[in-house]
Amino acid sequence: MTEEERNALVVILGAAVLAPMIANWLAKRVRLPSVVLEIVLGIVIGPFVLGWVRIGHLINVFATIGLLVLFFGAGFEIDFKGIRGRPAWLATTGWFISVALALAIGQLLELSALVSPAAIVALAMATTAVGTLLPMLRDAGELETAFGRNVVAAGAIGEFGPIILMALLLQTESLAKTGGLIAFFATLAVAAAWVASKAQVPRLIELCRRLMHTSAQLPLRTVVLILAVLVLLSRDLGLDTVLGAVTAGIVVSLAVRGDQREALAHKIDGLGFGFFIPIFFVVSGIRFDLAALLAKPAAILRVPLFLALFLVVRGLPALFLYRKDLPLGERLGLALLCATELPLVVAITTIGVATGKMHSENAAALVGAGMLSVLLFPLIAFWLRGRTAAKKGDVPVVGTAT
């Protein structure tokens, strides 16, 4: 590690510490997710403002691990028993409608010479930041409610679907070959998930239980091993590593049961949100191409345009599909949370720019819109949910600054 990398890492860690402190200080005035502050602080310390930090190899590795741990956590948190049935069906139907809307809007934007290429921009618009929303829902006590289950289902499909499409649209091989590789990986993943859900070796379970809170940390080490194996497998198959990370989270989620699940979740949160995940978001801010966004007035105007399109693409289907399941206030909140997009937008635009398939100004505008969606949409959604809960006589829902 060079001296420049050491200094850069210290500055990045300082930003990661400062973000939740600022969020806590602002909590009495406005509930601001710390992920937004992490990205904003990354922009400030990055090359386009203060110029304190340049991304070296080591920091890039840490940021990549942060992205993978974030999506692993998303897969781990999803309660498939809670969202199966109607929530999953509605979420899947809504996402396919979103994809159709996104592709149609993308084509119109490309024909208007506003964006290019239409397919990748459409893919970014059809996502949902379930990894960012899950901590908010958990802190708000919403994971076990009907509202929370529908949000988790919509978010899960709004993440897994784009990951599959990302592997297809951003691949370098033929679509047929990539599709076959995805099918092969899916078969392995289903087999692993089935084994994890059925195979419960008493001696191994007891060993993990005894070593959970010792220096051995056997369950956490096992989790890291499973994550590494599935990420490397997806990479070796030519697929996006995010797919492997989410799959690893699902496999571990099905394998862990009872009181040990909560204990393991705390350790995963400590590993992820305590170190790697904040680095990913701060580095995302450092990489944010502010110059490309400010170079052209038209690029700046794309930020509110994309923000509105997030609502149209992901939010509009929810307003119609959930008419019989949720009251209007909760449907509006669900629509806003479905339209909350950031981590996958960052991943898609990063790959798009790196492969030369997306212009920097479009990538910056999409990420800017994603940051605004994380800042605004959950705040309004939880307020609407709280009003609806109060009218129904439920326990008021409190937003979070996570």
N, C-alpha and C positions, 0 to 999 in steps of 0.2 A: 504494500500500500504506500503510495507516494504521500508526501506532505500535503500536496493540494487535495488529494482524496480524503485524508484525515480531517483537514479543516472543513472540507465540504460536508462530510458526514456529521461533524459536530454542529454545523449551522443547520443542517436538515433536522437533526434530532432536537435542536433548540426550537425550531419552528413547530415540530410535532408536540412538544411540551407546551408551547405558548398557545396553540390553537384551542385546546379544551379550556384553558384558563380564561381566554377571551370569551369563549362561548358561555362559560359559567358567569362571568362578569356581566355579559349582555342578557342573561336569562330573565332578569326582572323586566327588561324592556322588550326584547324580542328573542324568541327561541331560534337560535341559529345552529344548524348541524355543524359539528366541528370539521366534517369532511370538506365543507365549503371553505372554511377558514384555512385548512391545511393547503388546499389548492391555491387560494389567494396569497397566502404567505409564500408558497412556492414561486408564484409569479413575481412577488416582490423581491425575493432574494435571487431570482434567476437572471439570465443574461439580458433581458429586455427592460429591467428596472435598475436594481442595485448592482447586479453582476457579481454577486458574492460567490456563486456556486456554478461549477461546470460538472456535468454528469460524466463520471469515470466508470470504468468497468465494474468495480466493486459495488458502487451505489446502484448501478443498473441491475446487478444481480439481486441486491436487496429489494429493489422496487419490483422486480419480476416475481420474487418469492412472495412479496406482499400481495400482488395481484392474485397469485395462485391460492394463498391462504384465505383471501377474501372470498373467492368463489368456492373453496372447500367449505368454509363456514356456511355459505348459503345452502349448499347441498346438505350439510349436516343438520341445519336448523329446520328443514322442511319436514313437516309431519304428514306423511303420505296417507296415514289412516284418517287424519282430520280433513284432508282436502279431496279425498277420493269421492267418486259419485258426482253429484251435481256441480259442486265447486270446480272440479277438474274439467268437466264437460263444458261448462260456461267459459272457463278460462281458455280452453283450447279453441272453442268456437270464436271467442273474442279475438284471440291472437291471429287466427287465419283471416278474419275480417280486417284486422290491423295491417297485415302483410299486403292484402289486396289494395287497401287504401294507400299504403305507403308506396307501393310500386306505381300506382296510378298518379299520385302526386309527384313522385320522383320523375316520372316521364314528362309531366307537364313542366316541372322546373327545368329539366334538361332541354326541352324544346324551347323554353324561354331564355336559354343560355345563362340561367342563374346558378346551376350546379352541374357537376359532372364528376363521376358517373352516377346515373340515377339509381342503379341497383344497390350500390354501397351506401349512398345517402339514405335510401329507403330502409335498408337493413338497420342502420343506426337509429332511425325514427321508430322502429318496431320493437324496441327493447324496453325493459323495465328494470330498475335498480333494486332488485330484491335483496341483494347483499347489503345495501345501504338501508333499506326499509325494515329488514328483520330486527335489528337492534332497537329501532324506534318502536315497532309494534310490541316487542318484548318488554321494553321499559314502560310502555303505556298500558300494559296488561291486556293487550288485544289479541294475543296469539290464540287464545281458546274461545274467542267470540266468533259468531257467524261472520261479522264484518272482517275480522282478522283472518279467518280461514279463507274467505274469498280473495282478500288481498294477497295472501301467501300463494294461493293457487294461481291467480293471474300473474303474479310476479315470477313464479317458478316457470310457467310456460313462456312468459315473456323474456326469460333468460335462456332456457334450454333451447327453444326454437331458434333464436338468433345465433346461438353458438353453432348449431348444426348448419344453418345457412351460411355463417361466416366461413366454416370449413369448406363449403362448396363454392362460394363466390370469390374467396380470396386464395383459393388453391392454385397451384402451378401445374398440377397434373390434369388429366381429363376428368370431366364430371363423372363418367362411369366408374373410373378407377377410384376416385375420391368417395363416391357413393358406396362402392363395395367395401372400402376400408372403414367407413363409418358403420356400415352394417356389421362388419367383423368385430369392430370395437364394441358396438352395442351388444352383440351376442356375448362377448366376454364380460361386459359390465353386468348384464342381466344374470349371468351365471354366478358371478362374484356376489351380487346382491342377494341372490337366492341362497347361496351357501351361507352368507353372513346372517341372513334372517332365520335360517333353520339350524345351522350347526352351532350348538352351544355346549362346549366342552367344559364340564364342571370344574376340573382341576385348573384349566387355563383361566376361567373366569375368577376363581378364587385367588389365583396368583396375581392377576391384574388388580383385584380388589385390595390385596395386602400391600402391593407395591405402588398403589395410586398416589399416596401421599408421602412416599419415602424419596430418598435421593435417586433411586432407580428410575422413577417416573415411567414405568414400563408401558402403561396405556398410551401416554403421550408419544413416547418413542415409536410405538407401533403405528400410531396415527401418522406420524411423519414418514415412516417407511411406506405405508400404503399410499400416501399422497405422492411420494417420489416415484414409486413403481408405476402408478397409473399415469402420471404426468409424462414420464419417460416413454411409456408404451405409446401414448397418444402422439408424442413427438416423433417417435421412430416410425409410426404409421403414416406420418405426414399430415397429421391432424393438428388442430390448435390445442395447445397445452391446457387452456381453460377448460376444455371438454373433459380432460383427464382429472382436473382438480375438482370439478363439480361432481363427477362420478365417484371419486374417492370419498367425498363428503357423504354421498348417499349410502355408499357401502358401509362406512363406519357408523352412520346413523342407524342402519338396520341391524348392525351387529351389537350395538350397546343398548342395554335396557335398564329399566329401574332407576334406582337412586344414583347409580354410577354415571348415567347419562348427564345429569346436571353437573356433577363434579368434573367430568371430562370437558363439558362445554365451557366451564369457567377457565380451565387450563388452556383450551384452544383460544378463547378470547384473550387471555393474558399473552399468549405467544403472538397472536395476530395483531390485535388492537394495541397491545403494549409496545410493539416494536415494528414489525414488518409492514402492516397495512398503512399506518401513518406515513411511512417512508414512501410507499407507492403513491399516495395522494399528493404529498409535497413534491415529489419528483414529477408527477403529472403537471403540477403548476409550473415547475421549472421548464418543462418541455413545451408548455403552452406558447404557441407562436403568436405573441401579441403584435409583433411587427406586421405579420401578414394580415392580421385582423384590422389593424389601424391604417394599413397602406391604402385601402380603398374604402370609401364611404359605403359602397354597396355591400362590402363584406360585413361591416358593422350592422347594417340593417338586416342581415340574414340571421342575426342572433334572435331578435324578437320574432322573426318569421318562423324559425325552427322551433322556438318555444311554443308558439301557437300551433304549429303542426304536430308537435308531441301530443298536445291535447286532442287534436282532431284524430290522429292515427290511433293512439292508445286509449284516450279517454272517451271518445264518442261511442265506441261499441259498448262500453260498460253501462252507459246511461240507458241504452235500449235493452240489452240482454238481461239485466238484473231487475227489471221492472217488477217482477213477481216475488223477488227474493229480498230486496232491501228498500227501505223508504227513500224518498228523494234525497234527503240530506246525506245519508250514507252512500247512495249511488254517486252523488257528486264527489264525496270524499274518496270513494273507490276510483272514480275516473281520474282524479288528480294524482293519486298514488300510482295508478297504472302508468301515468304519463311522466312519472319521476324517473329520469334516466341520467346515468353518468358513467359508472365503471365500464360497462360494455361499450358505450359511446367512445370513451377514451381508448379502449382496446381496439375497436374497429377502425377508428381514425388513425391511430398510431400505425397499425398494420397497413392501412390504405395508403398513407403517405410514404411509408418505408418501401412499399412495393411499386410506388409510382402510379397507383390507381386512383389517388384522390389528391386534389389541390390543397395546399396548406391553408388557404383562407377558408375553404369549406370545412376543413377539419377544426380550425380554431373557432369558427362560428358554431359548429355543432357542440363542441366541448363547452363553449360559453353558455349556450342554451341549456346544456345539461347541468351546469353549475347553478344557473338560475332556477331550474326545475327542482333541484334538491333544496335550494334555499326557500322557495316560495310554496311549492305545491304541498309538501307535508304539513307545513304550518297551517295553511288554509284547510287542508283535509281533516286534520285532527280537531280543529276548531268546529268544523261542520259536524263531525262525528260527536263531539262533546255536546253540541246543541241538541242533536237528535237523541242522544242517550239521556239527557236531562228531561226532555219531553216524554220519553218512554218510562222514566223513573229508574233508569239504570244508574250504576255508579259512574260519575263523570269521568271522562277520559282526559288524561293530561298528556300534552305533547312532550317531546323530549329534545334536548339539545345535543344528543349523541352525535 
